[in-house]
């Protein structure tokens, strides 16, 4: 089947060219988010949604790293508390026995002093 169309005027051709150019422009704008921003440069093709997504990804990475550091510090603190708790209890116990020994030593020394003076 062949359709014989009458020849178009210059006005019709110009309108068709404008319409096809507008369609091409709309297709390019619609495909813009699909194109990687690095291929055109960060400033030209980076749309606001891409910027927000990139910012959220950076924040996610930062929060994940901070979480890992916090977990490591927590583990160190927990280990310190477990190990130093036993050491601290032993230190307190030895200090209490030493206090009792020193108290008896002071009493005996003060008795010797009073005998020697009097």
Buried (B, 14 or more C-beta within 10 A) or exposed (E): EEEEEEEEEEEEEEEEEEEEEEEEEEEEEEEBEEEEBEEEEEEEBBEEEBEEEEEEEEEEEEEEEEEEEEEEEEEEEEEEEEEEEEEEEEEEEEEEEEEEEEEEEEEEEEEEEEEEEE
